Amino acid sequence: MKDLGTKTLETKRLILRRFKKEDAEEIYNGFINQKDFLYYANKEKRTLQEEKESLERIDEKYNQRHYYNWLITLKDTKQIIGRIFLVVEEFNECVESNYVIDDRFSKMGYMTEALKEVIRFCFEELEVNRFQSCCVIENKASKRVMQKCNMTEEGIIRKYIKLKDGYHDMYMFSIVK
C-alpha cells in the first residue's frame, strides 16, 4: 500500500481537496451543524470557534502518514458540499470510508460521484486490497450511495455504533481487489 497523503482529486462536477483554515465559516454554516450529520456522527452543535480549532487540528494531521481527509466542493462555484475521510488499516492494506453531504445537496448524485473517485484513487493509486464502508441501517441514503458505487453488502454488524438514542446495527459494504 502506498502513502500518498490527501491529494486533490477531480470528477466531472467536483473537486475533492484538503481542508483549509479559511473554510471554517462555510463549513459551520453548512453540513457540520445539520441535524442528520449531528445524529449519525453522534456530535453536538459546534461554535464557529470550535470549527476553527478543528480545522487547525486537521491541518496538522495532513503531515501524518496515511491521513486522508477531503472536503468536497462543487467544481464550478467552489462551494463546500461535504467531506470524505478514510481510516487506514495499513497492515491489511484496507481503508474504511466515512462521508457526509450537506442536506441541501443530497439526492443529486454528488456523494456517489465523490465516493467513486475515492474508491478509484484507493485501488489505482494507493493500491489497497480492500475498501469498506458502513452505515446505520436506518440511513437509507447512505446505503444507496454504497450500492451505486458497486460495493457489495456483506451483512449487518449488530449493535455496532452507539448514538444518542442507543446502539444501532450497521450495514457493512466493501469492494476487494
N, C-alpha and C positions, 0 to 999 in steps of 0.2 A: 504494500500500500504506500502510495506516495504522499508526501507532505507538501501541499501547495498553498495552504492558507486560503483565506477568503478573498478570492479574486473576483473581479467584476464579470458577470455573466449577462448575456443579452438574448432575448427572444424577439419574436415579431413585434410585440407590443410592450415589452417590459425590459427594465434594467434591474438586475439584482446586484447590489453594491454594499460596501461596508457602511456601517452607521457612522455618522459624524456628530460632533457636539452640537452643531448648528441645527440638527434635526429635532431637538428636544421639544420645541413648541408644537411643531406639526404632528409629532408622534403623540404628544399629550392631548392634542385636540382630535386625534384620530382613534386608532384601534386600541390603544393602551388602556383606556378607561371605558370601553364599551362593555355592555352587560355580558355578552357571550364570552368575550375574552376573559373578563374577570372571573366568571364562573368556571370555565374549563381550565384556566391557568391557576385557579384557586388563589387568587390575589385580591387585594383591596385596592380601591382607587388610589392613584398616585397624585402627588402635587407636582407642579412644574419643576420645582427644585429637586424633588426625588428623581424625576425623569432625567434631569441634567446630570445628577450624580450617577445614575445607572449608565448613562452613555459614556461617562468618564471611565467607569469600570470595564465596559465593553471595549473601549479604545485600548486599554492596557492589555486586555486578553488577546487582541489581534497579534501580539508578539509571541503567543504560546504556540507550541506545536499542535497541529490538528485542531485548530479552532476555526469553525465555520459558522458564520452568523451574517445572514444577508437581510438587508432592507429591500423590499420590493417596491419599485417605483414605476409609474407609467412613463414610457419612453418619450411620448410627445410633450407631456406637461411637467414631468419630473415629480409629480405628486406622489407622496408616500401612501401605499395602499396595504402593506402588510410586511411580514417577515418570515424567514425560514431559518431554522437553527438545526445544526447537526450535532449529535452526541456520537463521538468516535470510540469504537471498541477496537483499538489498534491490534491487539494480539490476534483476534479473529477476523481482522480486515472487514469489519462491519460498521455501518453507520445507521443511526436512527434519526429520523427527521421529526421535528416539531414545527408547526406552522400556524399562522393566523392571518386572516384578511379583515380589513376594515369592512364593517357591515354594509357600508354604502357601495361597496364594490363586489359584493358576493353575487353569485349566480350569473357571472359574466365570463366565466372560464379563465379568469386571471390566475387563480391559485393552481388549477390544473396545469396551465401553461408554465408557471414558475416551477412547480414541483417536477414536471417532466424534464425541464432543463437541469435542475439539480441532480436528478437521477442520472441523466446523461453524463454530467460532469463527474459524478461519483464513479461510474463504471468506466468511462473512457479516459478520464484524466487522473483520478485518484487510484483507479484500479482496485476498487473494493470487491469483495466476494459477495457481500450481502447488503441490501438496502432495505430497511424496515421502518414501519410507522404504525402507531396505534391511535385509536380514538375511542372515546366513551361511546358505548353502544347507542346512546340517545342522540349522538351527534351525526345525524343522517347526512348532512352536507359534507362533512369530512370523509365519511365512508365513501360517498360518491366520488370525491376527488381521487382517492386512492384507487378505486375501481377504474376510473377514466385514465389513470396513469399505468394501467395494465399490471397493477400489483395483485398478488394472489392472497386471498383471505385464508389465513392459516388456522384461525379459530378464535375462541374467546378466552381471554385471560380473566379469571374470576376474581372479583373484589380487588382489583389491582391498584386503583387510584382512589385516594381519599379526597373528596371535595367537601364543600361546606355542609352539604346535606347528607354526608355519609360516604361509604365505599361504593364504587361503581365497577361494573365489568367493562372490559375494553376489547375491541376487535384488534387482532394483530394481522397486519398485511406485510408482504415482503416481495422482493424480486431478488433472485440469486443469479450469479454469473452463469 
